[in-house]
Amino acid sequence: MRSAGAGITSQSQSTTVPTNYKSFYSLKIRGKASVTTVNIGQRLEANLIRRLRRQLVFSAWIYNDTGGAFTPKLQIVTPTASDTWSGVNVAALDQALSSCANGAWTRVCFSFDPTAYTDIVNGAELSIQIPSGSLDADTKYVYVTQFQLEEGRLVTDFDVVEGALRFANSQVASNQVVTRIVSEGYLAQRSL
């Protein structure tokens, strides 16, 4: 997780999840004064992304408890050298997703062909960006769960076992990164 402006107040595991869905937990993000944007994501190693060189669909559930609607973005960044993140192609994709109403769960999704992105064979970082002003106070919260990338054009139900296999080769590649805890579809931060 990355935030611009200032660090987020806190992040934690929460039992706030969409009704009748497979996840038991979500990632709860608490805002803080001076926070602008917040990115929540996953890096994929080159050896995994090379196997995904066909139409893909990204999806996630977002609960907005910020007091107002916001429109998140899906961002994809690629490294200029294989699995080396010191140089990146900024915003290979910067796609607006569905608007998230306050006080409700919203399923966001986007279908894309990754072969169109510069240096995609070197790996990829996919992230949801919560826009500036959404988490700029410690009374504002966003919950994210069931972060999923799969082959095809249509979103399917979240599958914990398939998710575990799909992301088994993901590399944790920086000092502060988000890694997917696949057993429950929960996103958590891990410091190396």
C-alpha positions as CSV (number, residue, x, y, z in Angstrom):
1,M,0.0,0.0,0.0
2,R,1.3,3.4,-0.9
3,S,-0.2,6.8,0.1
4,A,0.7,10.2,-1.2
5,G,0.8,13.4,1.0
6,A,1.0,11.6,4.3
7,G,0.9,8.0,5.6
8,I,-2.5,6.5,6.4
9,T,-3.5,6.3,10.0
10,S,-3.9,2.6,10.1
11,Q,-4.7,-0.5,8.2
12,S,-6.1,-3.7,9.7
13,Q,-8.1,-6.9,9.1
14,S,-11.8,-6.4,9.3
15,T,-14.8,-8.7,9.3
16,T,-16.7,-6.1,7.2
17,V,-17.4,-8.0,4.0
18,P,-20.1,-8.1,1.3
19,T,-23.1,-10.1,2.4
20,N,-23.2,-13.7,1.2
21,Y,-19.7,-13.6,-0.4
22,K,-16.8,-15.9,0.2
23,S,-14.4,-13.7,2.0
24,F,-14.3,-13.6,5.8
25,Y,-12.1,-10.6,6.0
26,S,-11.3,-7.3,4.2
27,L,-8.5,-4.8,4.4
28,K,-9.7,-1.8,6.4
29,I,-7.9,1.5,5.6
30,R,-8.3,4.5,7.9
31,G,-7.5,7.9,6.5
32,K,-5.4,10.7,7.9
33,A,-5.1,14.5,7.4
34,S,-3.0,15.4,4.4
35,V,-3.4,12.0,2.7
36,T,-4.0,12.5,-1.0
37,T,-4.2,9.2,-3.0
38,V,-3.9,5.7,-1.7
39,N,-2.9,2.7,-3.8
40,I,-3.6,-0.9,-2.8
41,G,-2.1,-3.5,-5.1
42,Q,0.0,-6.5,-6.0
43,R,3.2,-7.0,-8.0
44,L,3.4,-10.0,-10.4
45,E,6.8,-11.5,-11.4
46,A,7.7,-11.6,-15.0
47,N,7.5,-15.4,-15.1
48,L,3.8,-15.3,-14.0
49,I,2.8,-12.4,-16.2
50,R,4.3,-14.1,-19.3
51,R,1.8,-16.9,-18.7
52,L,-1.0,-14.4,-18.6
53,R,-0.5,-12.9,-22.1
54,R,-4.1,-13.0,-23.1
55,Q,-7.3,-11.2,-22.2
56,L,-7.5,-10.6,-18.4
57,V,-10.2,-9.3,-16.1
58,F,-9.5,-7.6,-12.8
59,S,-12.1,-7.3,-10.0
60,A,-12.4,-6.3,-6.4
61,W,-15.0,-5.3,-3.8
62,I,-14.7,-1.8,-2.2
63,Y,-16.8,-0.5,0.7
64,N,-16.8,3.3,1.0
65,D,-17.2,4.8,4.5
66,T,-15.8,8.2,3.6
67,G,-18.9,10.3,3.7
68,G,-19.0,10.9,-0.1
69,A,-18.9,9.0,-3.4
70,F,-15.5,8.5,-5.1
71,T,-14.3,6.9,-8.3
72,P,-11.3,4.6,-7.9
73,K,-8.8,3.8,-10.7
74,L,-7.1,0.7,-11.8
75,Q,-3.4,1.4,-12.4
76,I,-0.9,-0.9,-14.0
77,V,2.8,-0.1,-13.9
78,T,5.5,-2.2,-15.6
79,P,9.2,-2.3,-14.8
80,T,11.7,-1.3,-17.5
81,A,13.8,-4.4,-16.6
82,S,12.6,-7.9,-15.6
83,D,11.4,-7.9,-12.0
84,T,13.5,-4.8,-11.3
85,W,11.3,-2.0,-9.9
86,S,13.9,0.8,-9.7
87,G,12.8,2.0,-13.2
88,V,9.1,1.8,-14.2
89,N,6.8,2.8,-17.0
90,V,4.4,5.0,-15.1
91,A,0.7,4.3,-15.8
92,A,0.7,1.7,-18.5
93,L,-2.9,1.8,-17.6
94,D,-4.8,4.5,-15.6
95,Q,-8.4,3.4,-15.9
96,A,-11.4,4.9,-14.0
97,L,-13.6,2.1,-12.4
98,S,-17.2,2.3,-11.2
99,S,-18.1,5.0,-8.8
100,C,-18.3,3.8,-5.2
101,A,-21.3,5.3,-3.3
102,N,-20.9,6.1,0.4
103,G,-22.1,3.4,2.8
104,A,-22.2,0.6,0.2
105,W,-20.2,-2.2,-1.3
106,T,-19.3,-1.8,-5.0
107,R,-17.8,-4.5,-7.2
108,V,-15.3,-2.8,-9.5
109,C,-13.9,-4.6,-12.6
110,F,-12.1,-4.0,-15.8
111,S,-11.2,-6.3,-18.7
112,F,-7.9,-5.7,-20.7
113,D,-5.3,-7.2,-22.9
114,P,-1.9,-6.8,-21.1
115,T,0.1,-7.4,-24.3
116,A,-0.6,-3.8,-25.3
117,Y,1.5,-2.4,-22.4
118,T,5.1,-1.4,-22.7
119,D,7.5,-3.9,-21.0
120,I,4.6,-6.1,-19.7
121,V,6.9,-9.1,-20.1
122,N,9.1,-7.7,-17.3
123,G,6.3,-8.0,-14.7
124,A,3.4,-5.8,-13.6
125,E,2.0,-4.0,-10.6
126,L,-1.8,-3.8,-10.5
127,S,-3.3,-1.4,-8.0
128,I,-6.6,0.3,-7.0
129,Q,-6.1,4.0,-6.5
130,I,-8.4,5.7,-4.0
131,P,-8.6,9.3,-5.2
132,S,-7.4,12.4,-3.4
133,G,-9.8,13.8,-0.8
134,S,-11.4,10.4,-0.1
135,L,-9.1,9.4,2.9
136,D,-8.1,12.8,4.2
137,A,-9.3,12.4,7.7
138,D,-9.1,9.8,10.5
139,T,-12.8,9.4,10.4
140,K,-12.8,8.1,6.8
141,Y,-12.5,4.4,6.0
142,V,-12.3,2.2,2.9
143,Y,-12.5,-1.6,2.9
144,V,-11.2,-3.8,0.1
145,T,-11.6,-7.5,-0.4
146,Q,-11.6,-10.2,-3.1
147,F,-8.9,-8.5,-5.2
148,Q,-8.7,-10.8,-8.2
149,L,-7.0,-11.1,-11.6
150,E,-8.1,-13.9,-13.9
151,E,-8.0,-14.9,-17.5
152,G,-11.0,-14.1,-19.7
153,R,-13.4,-11.2,-20.3
154,L,-16.0,-11.9,-17.6
155,V,-15.8,-11.6,-13.9
156,T,-16.4,-14.9,-12.1
157,D,-17.1,-15.6,-8.4
158,F,-14.1,-15.3,-6.2
159,D,-12.4,-18.7,-5.7
160,V,-10.0,-18.9,-2.8
161,V,-8.2,-22.0,-4.0
162,E,-7.8,-20.7,-7.6
163,G,-6.7,-17.4,-6.2
164,A,-4.0,-19.1,-4.2
165,L,-2.7,-20.9,-7.2
166,R,-2.9,-17.9,-9.5
167,F,-0.8,-15.7,-7.1
168,A,1.5,-18.4,-5.8
169,N,4.4,-17.1,-7.9
170,S,3.9,-13.4,-7.0
171,Q,7.0,-11.7,-5.7
172,V,7.1,-9.4,-2.8
173,A,9.6,-6.9,-4.2
174,S,10.0,-3.7,-2.1
175,N,10.4,-2.5,1.5
176,Q,6.7,-1.8,2.0
177,V,4.4,-3.8,-0.3
178,V,0.9,-5.2,-0.3
179,T,0.8,-9.0,-0.4
180,R,-2.3,-11.0,-0.9
181,I,-3.2,-13.4,1.9
182,V,-5.0,-15.9,-0.2
183,S,-6.6,-18.1,2.4
184,E,-9.4,-15.6,3.0
185,G,-9.1,-13.1,0.1
186,Y,-7.7,-10.6,2.6
187,L,-5.1,-8.0,1.6
188,A,-2.5,-7.1,4.2
189,Q,0.7,-5.1,4.3
190,R,4.0,-6.9,5.0
191,S,7.3,-5.1,5.7
192,L,10.5,-6.8,4.7
